[in-house]
């Protein structure tokens, strides 16, 4: 196979057509498609094209979409859903896309950038770990590191959480003990990475998928890394804190909403009660939901603008979470 994208007259075209017919039926074999071995220009990879990586061929069937900050319908052109023509399974191809951006935690600026090599390395590391997406990687003819990811059937964990309980109090007493146990399992998975000298790099609530077949939560998308200062894992820990605040609140408790709908509660808030990363979100949730135990709220306050101490390791956070979990069991009297 030549380094550049081949035409449909390529010698491998007949084999590709036979494989598509075998897995999808002869009627679905496209009349025209490109067979691509160099994915450097991922915009050239279109629907029904076939990406060839070594001995494997992948029939492109769609795009994945962005899942945060109201961008649910924004296509991720470098992430393609495909059919592995070796066995007919649905898979995700993650092509090389170099991106860099700056974010802030309080007054600290952090530079983040995509690293396909780092994600490939972590895929090897977590191959047998149940709480991560799985896959393998391969180089195309131009040397690009393409990640070949197993498709995870299921939904985003944060979307599921929003359906628990008729309101926060029912959610917190009936469902949250189980949610906290599942969250601790996810933190332990990140500890596994940290113990091996790796960072997730992009810990967000939409990067947790509830696997409907295995009934386990799984971290996805760890191609971001960041330039860190004294705290190698600080950005990961902040991400974990943001997720915990969301889970404890059954969603984000937003300052504008309190101002509009619960002015009496709004008037109790100070700047120190807000999330250090998002100044429109409340971190000190005990002011909003007084039945939240002190031990849990103390964990949340590590991620507030008024925090004087920050977690430096997942071990520190897990120790406090264990204390909060024990207190929650006494407080609620039961889990779900």
GUDODO-455624 format. One line per 3 residues: number of its first residue (from 0); for each residue y negated, x negated, z of N, C-alpha, C. Coordinates in Angstrom, 2 decimals, decimal comma, padded with zeros to 5 digits. Example, Ala and Ser with C-alpha at 12.3 -4.5 7.8 and 13.67 -1.06 7.14 Angstrom:
0> 005,69:-013,19:007,80:004,50:-012,30:007,80:003,30:-013,20:007,80; 002,25:-012,85:007,08:001,06:-013,67:007,14:-000,03:-012,90:007,87
***
This chain:
0> 001,20:-000,86:000,00:000,00:000,00:000,00:-001,23:-000,89:000,00; -002,15:-000,61:-000,87:-003,37:-001,41:-000,96:-004,25:-001,16:000,25; -005,14:-002,11:000,53:-006,03:-001,97:001,68:-006,98:-000,78:001,53
3> -007,49:-000,54:000,36:-008,41:000,57:000,14:-007,62:001,87:000,02; -008,33:003,00:000,13:-007,68:004,29:-000,04:-007,08:004,38:-001,43; -005,85:004,83:-001,52:-005,18:004,93:-002,81:-005,46:006,30:-003,42
6> -005,10:006,48:-004,68:-005,25:007,77:-005,34:-003,94:008,52:-005,26; -003,96:009,78:-005,75:-002,74:010,57:-005,70:-001,69:010,02:-006,65; -002,04:009,07:-007,50:-001,07:008,44:-008,40:-000,33:007,30:-007,70
9> -000,57:007,10:-006,43:000,10:006,06:-005,67:001,61:006,28:-005,73; 002,38:005,17:-005,73:003,83:005,30:-005,74:004,39:006,11:-004,57; 003,64:006,18:-003,46:004,13:006,90:-002,29:003,85:008,39:-002,36
12> 003,16:008,83:-003,41:002,80:010,25:-003,47:004,02:011,16:-003,47; 005,03:010,82:-004,23:006,21:011,69:-004,30:006,88:011,82:-002,93; 006,96:010,70:-002,21:007,57:010,73:-000,88:006,74:011,59:000,07
15> 005,42:011,44:000,00:004,54:012,23:000,85:004,71:013,72:000,56; 004,74:014,08:-000,72:004,90:015,48:-001,09:006,24:016,03:-000,58; 007,26:015,24:-000,67:008,58:015,70:-000,20:008,56:015,94:001,30
18> 007,88:015,06:002,04:007,82:015,21:003,49:007,00:016,44:003,89; 005,88:016,67:003,20:005,08:017,85:003,50:005,89:019,11:003,24; 006,59:019,14:002,11:007,41:020,31:001,77:008,51:020,53:002,82
21> 009,08:019,45:003,31:010,15:019,57:004,30:009,66:020,21:005,59; 008,45:019,85:006,01:007,95:020,34:007,30:007,11:021,61:007,19; 006,49:021,86:006,03:005,59:023,01:005,92:005,98:024,00:004,84
24> 006,92:023,62:003,99:007,30:024,48:002,88:006,62:024,04:001,59; 007,33:024,21:000,50:006,82:023,73:-000,80:005,50:024,39:-001,18; 005,32:025,63:-000,77:004,11:026,34:-001,16:002,86:025,77:-000,51
27> 003,01:025,02:000,57:001,85:024,50:001,28:001,52:023,06:000,88; 002,26:022,49:-000,02:001,95:021,13:-000,48:000,66:021,20:-001,31; -000,40:020,50:-000,91:-001,68:020,59:-001,64:-001,58:019,99:-003,03
30> -002,38:020,53:-003,95:-002,38:020,01:-005,31:-002,94:018,59:-005,36; -004,00:018,36:-004,59:-004,64:017,05:-004,60:-004,91:016,63:-003,16; -004,72:015,36:-002,90:-005,04:014,79:-001,60:-005,14:013,27:-001,74
33> -005,82:012,64:-000,83:-005,92:011,18:-000,80:-004,89:010,64:000,18; -004,34:009,50:-000,14:-003,48:008,75:000,78:-004,30:007,56:001,25; -004,61:007,52:002,54:-005,60:006,59:003,06:-004,93:005,61:004,03
36> -005,11:004,34:003,77:-004,57:003,31:004,65:-005,67:002,55:005,37; -006,91:002,68:004,92:-008,07:002,07:005,57:-008,99:003,20:006,02; -009,09:003,41:007,33:-009,85:004,54:007,87:-011,26:004,14:008,32
39> -011,75:003,00:007,88:-013,05:002,50:008,34:-014,15:003,53:008,17; -014,18:004,23:007,04:-015,12:005,31:006,81:-014,39:006,62:007,11; -014,45:007,05:008,37:-013,64:008,21:008,74:-014,16:009,51:008,12
42> -015,40:009,50:007,62:-015,90:010,69:006,95:-015,18:010,95:005,62; -014,51:009,92:005,09:-013,76:010,09:003,84:-012,41:010,75:004,06; -012,01:010,84:005,31:-010,70:011,44:005,62:-010,90:012,95:005,71
45> -010,41:013,66:004,71:-010,65:015,10:004,61:-009,40:015,90:004,96; -009,60:017,21:005,10:-008,50:018,15:005,32:-007,46:017,98:004,21; -006,20:017,93:004,60:-005,03:017,79:003,71:-004,80:016,37:003,22
48> -005,71:015,41:003,53:-005,42:014,02:003,20:-004,29:013,51:004,09; -003,74:012,37:003,71:-002,65:011,76:004,46:-003,05:010,35:004,87; -003,04:010,09:006,17:-003,33:008,75:006,69:-002,01:008,03:006,91
51> -001,90:006,84:006,34:-000,67:006,06:006,45:-000,92:004,88:007,39; -000,10:004,79:008,42:-000,16:003,69:009,39:001,22:003,06:009,47; 001,36:001,91:008,85:002,67:001,28:008,80:003,65:002,15:008,04
54> 004,75:002,52:008,71:005,76:003,35:008,08:005,53:004,84:008,32; 004,49:005,19:009,08:004,25:006,58:009,43:003,14:007,17:008,58; 003,28:008,47:008,28:002,28:009,19:007,50:001,86:010,42:008,29
57> 000,55:010,70:008,30:-000,02:011,79:009,10:-000,85:012,68:008,19; -000,48:013,95:008,13:-001,11:014,94:007,27:-002,25:015,59:008,05; -003,48:015,38:007,62:-004,67:015,82:008,36:-004,85:017,34:008,22
60> -004,98:018,02:009,37:-005,09:019,47:009,36:-006,34:020,02:010,04; -007,12:019,19:010,72:-008,33:019,72:011,34:-009,03:018,69:012,19; -010,13:019,11:012,82:-010,92:018,26:013,70:-010,77:018,74:015,14
63> -010,94:017,84:016,07:-011,11:018,23:017,45:-012,60:018,48:017,69; -012,91:019,13:018,82:-014,31:019,50:019,09:-014,78:018,95:020,42; -016,09:018,77:020,50:-016,71:018,31:021,74:-016,59:019,42:022,78
66> -016,47:019,02:024,06:-016,23:020,02:025,09:-017,18:019,97:026,26; -018,41:019,55:026,08:-019,33:019,48:027,23:-020,75:019,82:026,83; -021,53:020,20:027,83:-022,97:020,40:027,70:-023,35:021,34:026,56
69> -022,54:022,41:026,41:-022,87:023,39:025,39:-022,53:022,96:023,98; -021,76:021,89:023,82:-021,44:021,38:022,49:-020,02:021,73:022,07; -019,49:022,86:022,61:-018,08:023,20:022,38:-017,72:023,31:020,90
72> -018,68:023,63:020,05:-018,39:023,82:018,63:-018,75:022,60:017,79; -019,19:021,52:018,41:-019,57:020,33:017,66:-018,32:019,52:017,31; -018,12:019,30:016,03:-016,92:018,61:015,57:-016,97:017,12:015,92
75> -015,82:016,59:016,30:-015,68:015,15:016,52:-014,99:014,60:015,27; -015,78:014,11:014,35:-015,27:013,77:013,02:-014,28:012,60:013,05; -014,29:011,84:014,10:-013,39:010,69:014,20:-012,08:011,05:014,92
78> -011,95:012,31:015,36:-010,74:012,74:016,06:-010,12:013,88:015,26; -008,93:013,64:014,71:-008,32:014,58:013,78:-006,98:015,09:014,30; -006,76:016,37:014,13:-005,44:016,93:014,39:-004,61:016,73:013,13
81> -003,36:016,33:013,31:-002,54:016,00:012,15:-001,07:016,34:012,42; -000,32:016,41:011,34:001,13:016,59:011,43:001,78:015,24:011,13; 002,60:014,77:012,07:003,36:013,55:011,85:004,49:013,88:010,88
84> 004,42:013,34:009,68:005,39:013,70:008,65:006,76:013,06:008,87; 006,90:012,27:009,92:008,21:011,74:010,26:009,06:012,79:010,97; 008,41:013,61:011,83:009,18:014,57:012,62:008,55:015,96:012,68
87> 007,39:016,14:012,06:006,78:017,46:012,01:005,99:017,85:013,25; 005,82:016,94:014,20:005,10:017,28:015,42:003,59:017,23:015,20; 002,88:018,06:015,97:001,41:018,01:015,96:000,95:016,82:016,78
90> 000,01:016,08:016,26:-000,49:014,90:016,95:-002,00:014,81:016,76; -002,63:013,97:017,54:-004,06:013,74:017,44:-004,29:012,29:017,00; -005,01:012,10:015,90:-005,39:010,76:015,46:-006,82:010,49:015,89
93> -007,01:009,41:016,62:-008,35:009,03:017,07:-008,74:007,78:016,29; -009,66:007,97:015,35:-010,10:006,88:014,49:-011,19:006,08:015,21; -011,54:004,95:014,65:-012,51:004,07:015,30:-013,93:004,58:015,06
96> -014,63:004,80:016,16:-016,04:005,22:016,12:-016,76:004,44:017,21; -017,67:003,59:016,81:-018,43:002,78:017,76:-019,70:003,52:018,15; -019,82:003,80:019,44:-020,94:004,57:019,96:-021,38:003,95:021,27
99> -022,67:003,99:021,53:-023,20:003,46:022,78:-024,33:004,37:023,27; -024,38:004,59:024,58:-025,47:005,38:025,14:-025,74:004,91:026,56; -026,88:005,30:027,07:-027,27:004,94:028,43:-027,34:006,20:029,29
102> -026,79:006,14:030,49:-026,88:007,22:031,45:-027,40:006,66:032,76; -027,67:007,55:033,71:-028,24:007,11:034,97:-027,52:007,77:036,14; -027,37:007,02:037,21:-026,97:007,56:038,51:-028,12:007,25:039,45
105> -028,89:008,26:039,80:-030,09:008,00:040,57:-031,04:007,15:039,77; -031,38:005,99:040,30:-032,30:005,09:039,62:-031,58:003,98:038,85; -030,26:004,01:038,85:-029,47:002,95:038,21:-029,10:003,36:036,79
108> -029,46:002,56:035,81:-029,11:002,80:034,41:-027,76:002,14:034,11; -026,91:002,86:033,39:-025,57:002,36:033,05:-025,38:002,50:031,55; -024,98:001,42:030,91:-024,71:001,42:029,47:-023,24:001,66:029,23
111> -022,93:002,70:028,47:-021,55:003,06:028,14:-021,32:002,86:026,64; -020,11:002,48:026,28:-019,79:002,31:024,87:-018,30:002,52:024,65; -017,96:002,91:023,43:-016,56:003,18:023,10:-015,81:001,88:022,82
114> -014,58:001,80:023,32:-013,73:000,64:023,09:-012,32:001,11:022,72; -011,99:001,19:021,44:-010,63:001,56:021,04:-009,57:000,64:021,64; -009,91:-000,65:021,76:-008,96:-001,61:022,31:-008,64:-001,29:023,77
117> -009,66:-000,90:024,52:-009,46:-000,55:025,93:-008,58:000,69:026,05; -008,84:001,72:025,22:-008,02:002,93:025,30:-006,58:002,64:024,91; -006,38:001,81:023,89:-005,02:001,44:023,49:-004,29:000,74:024,64
120> -005,00:-000,14:025,32:-004,42:-000,86:026,46:-004,00:000,10:027,57; -004,85:001,11:027,83:-004,52:002,06:028,89:-003,37:002,97:028,46; -003,29:003,32:027,19:-002,16:004,12:026,72:-000,84:003,40:027,02
123> -000,81:002,11:026,82:000,39:001,33:027,16:000,66:001,39:028,66; -000,41:001,29:029,46:-000,27:001,24:030,91:000,26:002,56:031,48; -000,22:003,69:030,96:000,10:004,99:031,56:001,22:005,73:030,83
126> 001,98:005,01:030,05:003,02:005,65:029,22:003,99:006,50:030,03; 004,24:006,13:031,29:005,19:006,87:032,13:004,51:007,64:033,26; 003,19:007,73:033,21:002,47:008,41:034,29:002,20:009,86:033,89
129> 002,60:010,83:034,72:002,49:012,24:034,32:001,08:012,79:034,24; 000,10:012,13:034,87:-001,25:012,68:034,96:-002,21:012,14:033,90; -001,67:011,56:032,84:-002,51:011,06:031,75:-001,96:011,54:030,41
132> -002,85:011,63:029,42:-002,38:011,84:028,06:-001,54:010,64:027,65; -000,60:010,89:026,75:000,28:009,83:026,28:000,10:009,62:024,78; 000,50:008,48:024,32:000,42:008,18:022,91:000,73:006,72:022,63
135> 000,52:006,35:021,40:000,73:004,97:021,00:-000,45:004,59:020,10; -000,45:003,37:019,64:-001,56:002,95:018,78:-001,03:002,07:017,67; -001,82:002,01:016,60:-001,44:001,22:015,44:-002,70:000,75:014,74
138> -002,60:-000,30:014,00:-003,73:-000,79:013,20:-003,57:-000,33:011,76; -004,68:000,11:011,16:-004,64:000,40:009,74:-004,78:-000,89:008,95; -004,85:-000,80:007,64:-004,86:-002,02:006,83:-006,15:-002,82:006,99
141> -007,19:-002,21:007,55:-008,44:-002,93:007,81:-008,49:-003,48:009,24; -007,44:-003,25:010,01:-007,40:-003,77:011,37:-007,96:-002,83:012,42; -008,38:-001,63:012,02:-008,89:-000,65:012,98:-007,77:-000,18:013,91
144> -008,07:-000,06:015,19:-007,08:000,40:016,16:-007,12:001,93:016,20; -006,08:002,55:015,68:-005,97:004,01:015,63:-005,05:004,46:016,76; -005,56:005,38:017,57:-004,73:005,92:018,64:-004,04:007,19:018,17
147> -002,72:007,24:018,39:-001,88:008,35:017,93:-001,43:009,08:019,19; -002,06:010,22:019,46:-001,92:010,87:020,76:-001,04:012,11:020,69; -000,22:012,28:021,71:000,57:013,49:021,81:-000,35:014,68:022,07
150> -000,10:015,77:021,40:-000,87:016,99:021,63:-000,45:017,61:022,96; -001,43:017,96:023,81:-001,15:018,56:025,10:-001,39:020,07:024,99; -000,36:020,89:025,12:-000,57:022,34:025,09:-001,17:022,80:026,41
153> -002,23:023,55:026,36:-002,83:024,00:027,60:-004,32:024,19:027,48; -004,98:024,38:028,63:-006,41:024,67:028,69:-007,12:023,65:029,56; -008,43:023,59:029,40:-009,24:022,76:030,30:-009,12:023,29:031,72
156> -008,97:022,37:032,66:-008,79:022,76:034,06:-010,00:023,51:034,60; -011,20:023,11:034,21:-012,39:023,77:034,74:-012,49:025,22:034,28; -011,98:025,52:033,10:-011,98:026,90:032,63:-011,02:027,76:033,45
159> -009,92:027,19:033,87:-008,96:027,91:034,69:-009,55:028,20:036,07; -010,21:027,20:036,65:-010,79:027,35:037,98:-011,76:028,52:038,04; -012,53:028,70:037,00:-013,55:029,76:036,99:-012,94:031,15:037,08
162> -011,63:031,26:036,84:-010,96:032,57:036,87:-010,30:032,85:038,21; -010,33:031,89:039,12:-009,69:032,08:040,42:-010,59:032,88:041,36; -010,09:034,00:041,87:-010,83:034,76:042,87:-011,91:035,63:042,28
165> -012,27:036,68:043,03:-013,33:037,59:042,58:-014,71:037,06:042,94; -014,76:036,10:043,84:-016,02:035,48:044,26:-015,70:034,19:044,97; -016,74:033,48:045,42:-016,49:032,17:045,99:-015,69:032,24:047,28
168> -015,97:033,17:048,15:-015,27:033,18:049,45:-013,78:033,43:049,26; -013,42:034,38:048,41:-012,00:034,59:048,13:-011,38:033,35:047,50; -012,08:032,78:046,53:-011,60:031,56:045,88:-011,37:030,44:046,88
171> -012,34:030,23:047,76:-012,27:029,09:048,66:-011,11:029,24:049,65; -010,92:030,43:050,19:-009,88:030,61:051,20:-008,50:030,79:050,59; -008,43:031,39:049,43:-007,12:031,69:048,85:-006,62:030,62:047,89
174> -007,53:030,06:047,09:-007,10:029,16:046,01:-007,47:027,70:046,24; -008,58:027,44:046,91:-009,07:026,07:046,98:-008,12:025,09:047,66; -007,34:025,47:048,69:-006,39:024,49:049,24:-005,45:023,91:048,18
177> -004,98:024,76:047,27:-004,12:024,26:046,19:-004,93:023,42:045,21; -006,13:023,88:044,90:-006,99:023,13:043,98:-007,29:021,75:044,53; -007,56:021,66:045,84:-007,84:020,36:046,44:-006,63:019,44:046,35
180> -005,44:019,98:046,57:-004,22:019,17:046,44:-004,07:018,64:045,02; -004,36:019,48:044,04:-004,27:019,04:042,65:-005,34:018,01:042,33; -006,51:018,19:042,90:-007,59:017,22:042,70:-007,22:015,87:043,30
183> -006,65:015,86:044,49:-006,24:014,60:045,12:-005,22:013,89:044,25; -004,32:014,64:043,63:-003,35:014,03:042,71:-004,07:013,35:041,55; -005,14:013,97:041,06:-005,90:013,38:039,96:-006,64:012,12:040,41
186> -007,17:012,12:041,63:-007,82:010,91:042,15:-006,80:009,79:042,32; -005,60:010,12:042,76:-004,55:009,11:042,90:-004,20:008,51:041,54; -004,28:009,32:040,49:-004,04:008,80:039,14:-005,12:007,80:038,74
189> -006,37:008,10:039,07:-007,45:007,15:038,79:-007,28:005,89:039,62; -006,81:006,04:040,85:-006,51:004,87:041,68:-005,48:003,98:040,98; -004,50:004,59:040,32:-003,50:003,82:039,56:-004,18:002,94:038,52
192> -005,15:003,49:037,81:-005,90:002,69:036,84:-006,65:001,56:037,54; -007,38:001,90:038,59:-008,20:000,92:039,29:-007,35:-000,19:039,88; -006,18:000,17:040,40:-005,28:-000,84:040,97:-004,79:-001,83:039,91
195> -004,85:-001,41:038,66:-004,46:-002,29:037,55:-005,68:-002,88:036,84; -006,84:-002,78:037,49:-008,03:-003,40:036,94:-008,65:-002,68:035,77; -008,33:-001,38:035,62:-008,86:-000,59:034,51:-009,75:000,53:035,03
198> -010,68:000,98:034,16:-011,55:002,11:034,44:-011,23:003,23:033,45; -011,39:004,47:033,90:-011,30:005,57:032,94:-012,53:005,52:032,03; -013,70:005,48:032,62:-014,93:005,27:031,86:-015,69:006,53:031,48
201> -015,02:007,69:031,50:-015,71:008,92:031,10:-015,11:010,10:031,86; -015,18:010,03:033,19:-014,58:011,06:034,04:-015,50:012,27:034,07; -015,01:013,35:033,47:-015,73:014,62:033,40:-014,71:015,73:033,57
204> -015,20:016,88:034,00:-014,26:017,97:034,26:-013,59:018,47:032,99; -014,25:018,34:031,81:-013,61:018,78:030,58:-012,64:017,74:030,03; -012,44:016,67:030,76:-011,44:015,67:030,39:-010,18:015,80:031,24
207> -009,97:016,99:031,79:-008,74:017,31:032,51:-008,12:018,52:031,82; -006,90:018,36:031,31:-006,18:019,44:030,65:-005,00:019,85:031,53; -004,86:021,14:031,76:-003,69:021,65:032,46:-002,57:021,83:031,45
210> -001,56:020,96:031,51:-000,42:021,00:030,60:000,40:022,24:030,93; 000,43:023,21:030,03:001,10:024,48:030,29:002,62:024,36:030,28; 003,14:023,32:029,65:004,59:023,12:029,63:005,07:022,37:030,85
213> 004,38:021,31:031,22:004,79:020,49:032,36:004,17:020,95:033,67; 003,18:021,87:033,60:002,50:022,38:034,79:001,93:021,24:035,63; 001,18:020,38:034,95:000,53:019,26:035,62:-000,82:019,02:034,96
216> -001,78:018,54:035,73:-003,10:018,21:035,18:-003,07:016,79:034,63; -003,72:016,61:033,47:-003,65:015,31:032,80:-005,05:014,87:032,35; -005,38:013,62:032,66:-006,63:013,02:032,20:-006,52:012,69:030,71
219> -007,59:012,93:029,98:-007,64:012,58:028,56:-008,87:011,71:028,30; -008,94:011,15:027,12:-010,14:010,46:026,58:-010,64:009,34:027,48; -009,99:008,19:027,39:-010,47:007,05:028,18:-010,85:005,87:027,30
222> -011,55:006,18:026,19:-012,00:005,10:025,32:-013,37:004,57:025,70; -014,11:005,29:026,56:-015,39:004,75:027,01:-015,17:003,68:028,09; -015,99:002,68:028,04:-016,10:001,73:029,14:-017,58:001,55:029,43
225> -017,90:000,79:030,44:-019,31:000,63:030,79:-019,55:-000,74:031,39; -020,77:-001,19:031,25:-021,18:-002,46:031,85:-021,55:-002,17:033,30; -020,82:-002,77:034,20:-021,01:-002,48:035,62:-021,68:-003,65:036,33
228> -022,29:-003,32:037,46:-022,90:-004,36:038,29:-021,94:-004,76:039,39; -022,39:-004,62:040,63:-021,56:-005,03:041,75:-020,33:-004,13:041,91; -020,47:-002,85:041,58:-019,38:-001,90:041,77:-018,70:-001,61:040,44
231> -017,52:-002,18:040,24:-016,81:-002,02:038,99:-016,41:-000,56:038,75; -016,11:000,16:039,83:-015,57:001,50:039,68:-016,57:002,59:040,07; -017,83:002,21:040,30:-018,82:003,17:040,79:-019,03:004,35:039,87
234> -019,06:004,12:038,56:-019,30:005,21:037,61:-018,13:006,17:037,59; -016,90:005,64:037,65:-015,72:006,49:037,75:-015,77:007,35:039,02; -016,15:006,73:040,13:-016,20:007,46:041,40:-017,26:008,55:041,37
237> -018,39:008,28:040,73:-019,41:009,31:040,61:-018,88:010,49:039,80; -018,14:010,20:038,75:-017,53:011,27:037,97:-016,57:012,10:038,79; -015,77:011,43:039,62:-014,86:012,15:040,51:-015,64:013,04:041,47
240> -016,75:012,54:041,99:-017,57:013,32:042,90:-018,15:014,56:042,23; -018,63:014,42:041,01:-019,17:015,57:040,29:-018,11:016,65:040,09; -016,88:016,22:039,80:-015,79:017,19:039,63:-015,49:017,89:040,94
243> -015,45:017,14:042,05:-015,17:017,75:043,35:-016,23:018,77:043,73; -017,49:018,46:043,47:-018,57:019,40:043,76:-018,38:020,69:042,95; -018,01:020,53:041,69:-017,75:021,69:040,83:-016,59:022,52:041,38
246> -015,50:021,85:041,77:-014,33:022,57:042,26:-014,62:023,27:043,58; -015,33:022,59:044,48:-015,62:023,19:045,78:-016,57:024,38:045,63; -017,43:024,35:044,63:-018,40:025,42:044,42:-017,93:026,51:043,49
249> -016,71:026,37:042,96:-016,20:027,29:041,91:-017,19:027,38:040,75; -017,68:026,21:040,39:-018,69:026,09:039,35:-019,89:025,36:039,89; -020,82:025,04:039,01:-022,04:024,37:039,43:-022,97:025,36:040,13
252> -023,47:024,99:041,30:-024,50:025,77:041,99:-025,84:025,22:041,53; -026,54:025,98:040,71:-027,74:025,51:040,03:-029,00:025,93:040,78; -029,91:025,00:040,91:-031,16:025,25:041,62:-031,95:026,39:040,96
255> -032,11:026,42:039,65:-032,87:027,54:039,05:-032,26:028,91:039,36; -030,91:028,97:039,41:-030,27:030,25:039,72:-030,59:030,68:041,15; -030,57:029,72:042,09:-030,90:030,04:043,47:-032,36:030,50:043,58
258> -033,24:029,85:042,87:-034,66:030,21:042,90:-034,86:031,64:042,41; -034,10:032,00:041,37:-034,25:033,33:040,77:-033,54:034,43:041,59; -032,33:034,12:042,06:-031,49:035,17:042,63:-031,31:035,11:044,15
261> -031,49:033,92:044,75:-031,27:033,77:046,18:-032,37:032,90:046,77; -033,57:033,42:046,73:-034,74:032,63:047,11:-034,65:032,16:048,56; -034,03:032,94:049,43:-033,92:032,54:050,83:-033,09:031,27:050,97
264> -032,00:031,17:050,21:-031,20:029,95:050,21:-031,95:028,80:049,55; -032,62:029,10:048,46:-033,39:028,06:047,76:-034,38:027,40:048,72; -035,00:028,19:049,57:-036,02:027,66:050,47:-035,46:026,74:051,55
267> -034,14:026,71:051,71:-033,53:025,81:052,70:-033,24:024,43:052,12; -033,35:024,28:050,81:-032,94:023,04:050,16:-034,04:021,98:050,19; -033,58:020,73:050,30:-034,44:019,57:050,17:-033,92:018,72:049,01
270> -034,72:017,80:048,57:-034,29:016,91:047,48:-033,01:016,18:047,80; -032,80:015,83:049,07:-031,61:015,08:049,47:-030,34:015,91:049,34; -030,46:017,22:049,19:-029,29:018,09:049,07:-028,75:018,17:047,65
273> -029,45:017,59:046,70:-029,08:017,73:045,30:-028,16:016,60:044,84; -027,48:016,86:043,74:-026,57:015,89:043,14:-027,35:014,67:042,66; -026,85:013,48:042,94:-027,57:012,26:042,57:-027,63:012,08:041,06
276> -026,67:012,65:040,34:-026,66:012,52:038,88:-027,40:013,66:038,18; -027,35:014,84:038,79:-027,94:016,03:038,17:-028,83:016,72:039,20; -030,12:016,55:039,07:-031,03:017,04:040,10:-031,18:018,56:040,10
279> -030,57:019,24:039,13:-030,61:020,71:039,14:-029,34:021,32:039,76; -028,45:020,46:040,30:-027,22:020,95:040,92:-027,22:020,62:042,41; -026,70:021,55:043,20:-026,62:021,35:044,64:-025,33:020,60:044,99
282> -025,46:019,54:045,80:-024,30:018,81:046,30:-023,95:019,23:047,73; -024,96:019,54:048,52:-024,75:019,94:049,91:-024,36:021,42:049,94; -023,10:021,69:049,59:-022,67:023,06:049,39:-022,55:023,85:050,69
285> -022,49:023,18:051,82:-022,40:023,91:053,08:-023,65:024,75:053,34; -024,77:024,35:052,76:-025,98:025,16:052,89:-025,86:026,48:052,12; -025,01:026,47:051,11:-024,82:027,67:050,29:-023,63:028,48:050,79
288> -022,57:027,77:051,17:-021,33:028,42:051,63:-021,01:027,86:053,03; -021,52:028,47:054,08:-021,41:027,89:055,43:-019,99:027,74:055,96; -019,02:028,40:055,34:-017,62:028,30:055,77:-016,93:027,04:055,24
291> -017,60:026,24:054,42:-017,03:024,97:053,97:-016,95:024,03:055,17; -015,78:023,46:055,49:-015,64:022,58:056,65:-016,52:021,33:056,53; -016,97:020,84:057,67:-017,83:019,66:057,70:-017,18:018,46:057,05
294> -015,87:018,29:057,27:-015,18:017,11:056,74:-015,20:017,08:055,21; -015,08:018,24:054,59:-015,15:018,32:053,13:-016,59:018,11:052,67; -017,53:018,73:053,36:-018,92:018,60:052,95:-019,41:017,15:053,06
297> -018,87:016,41:054,04:-019,26:014,99:054,17:-018,84:014,21:052,94; -017,70:014,56:052,33:-017,29:013,91:051,08:-018,29:014,25:049,98; -018,68:015,51:049,90:-019,63:015,93:048,87:-020,97:015,20:049,01
300> -021,38:014,98:050,25:-022,69:014,35:050,49:-022,73:012,89:050,05; -021,57:012,27:049,85:-021,55:010,91:049,29:-022,12:010,88:047,87; -022,20:012,07:047,24:-022,66:012,15:045,86:-023,98:012,91:045,76
303> -024,71:012,93:046,87:-026,02:013,61:046,92:-027,14:012,58:046,83; -028,33:013,07:046,57:-029,51:012,19:046,48:-029,88:011,62:047,83; -029,40:012,25:048,91:-029,68:011,76:050,24:-028,63:010,82:050,80
306> -027,63:010,46:049,98:-026,54:009,61:050,47:-027,05:008,23:050,86; -026,58:007,74:051,99:-026,90:006,38:052,43:-025,73:005,45:052,21; -024,54:006,02:052,11:-023,33:005,25:051,84:-022,63:005,83:050,62
309> -022,06:004,97:049,79:-021,35:005,40:048,60:-019,92:004,86:048,65; -019,02:005,60:048,05:-017,65:005,09:047,93:-017,63:003,94:046,94; -016,90:002,90:047,30:-016,73:001,76:046,40:-015,33:001,70:045,82
312> -014,38:002,39:046,45:-013,00:002,39:045,97:-012,41:003,79:046,09; -011,39:004,06:045,30:-010,68:005,34:045,42:-009,95:005,42:046,75; -009,54:004,30:047,31:-008,86:004,32:048,62:-009,78:004,93:049,68
315> -011,05:004,54:049,67:-012,01:005,09:050,65:-012,14:006,60:050,47; -012,25:007,02:049,24:-012,40:008,45:048,96:-011,15:009,22:049,34; -009,99:008,69:049,02:-008,72:009,36:049,33:-008,52:009,50:050,83
318> -008,96:008,51:051,59:-008,84:008,60:053,04:-009,65:009,78:053,58; -010,88:009,93:053,09:-011,71:011,05:053,54:-011,18:012,38:053,02; -010,63:012,38:051,82:-010,07:013,61:051,27:-008,86:014,07:052,08
321> -008,07:013,13:052,57:-006,92:013,49:053,40:-007,39:014,18:054,68; -008,45:013,65:055,28:-009,03:014,28:056,48:-009,54:015,68:056,17; -010,23:015,81:055,05:-010,76:017,11:054,65:-009,64:018,10:054,35
324> -008,57:017,62:053,74:-007,44:018,50:053,43:-006,78:019,03:054,70; -006,62:018,15:055,68:-006,03:018,59:056,94:-006,92:019,62:057,64; -008,23:019,38:057,65:-009,15:020,33:058,25:-009,17:021,65:057,49
327> -009,06:021,59:056,19:-009,07:022,80:055,38:-007,84:023,65:055,68; -006,69:023,00:055,90:-005,47:023,73:056,21:-005,63:024,52:057,50; -006,29:023,93:058,48:-006,54:024,63:059,75:-007,59:025,73:059,57
330> -008,57:025,43:058,71:-009,68:026,35:058,52:-009,25:027,62:057,79; -008,45:027,47:056,73:-008,05:028,61:055,92:-006,77:029,26:056,43; -005,94:028,46:057,09:-004,70:028,99:057,64:-003,58:029,10:056,63
333> -003,92:028,99:055,33:-002,87:029,08:054,33:-003,41:028,60:052,98; -002,53:028,26:052,10:-002,88:027,92:050,71:-002,32:028,98:049,80; -002,39:028,71:048,53:-001,85:029,65:047,55:-000,88:028,92:046,65
***
